[in-house]
Amino acid sequence: MTVTQTQKPDAIVPAVFRLPLDVSVKMTAGYEKKSIDIHQRIEKFSVKMRAKPQSIEFDPDGKVLAMNVKILPIPIRQIVIRISTKKSPVNRLTGLFL
């Protein structure tokens, strides 16, 4: 997966935010949560999992206030899974616009 920070840096907004980000991965046998540390504007991550993922949710607990996540192309089945498995209403809405 690739994480890209797209904020426009200025006098008060840094070019890179350094933060931990939780990732929830849904597999047929359940969920597995991983934490990744972001230190660069564009960063690639590879995470070992027990099984093939069905869907991935960034920031499942809504700790990061402003985020736009795009994962394309994505089958309709995965969008339905993402919407139906979200805990918070904000994350359910986010699943519609991926």
Secondary structure, 3 states (H helix, E strand, C coil): CEEECCCCCCCCCCCCCCEEEEEEEEECCEEEEEEEEECCCEEECCCCCCCCCCEEEECCCCCCCCCCCCCCCCCHHHHHHHHHHCCCHHHHHHHHCC
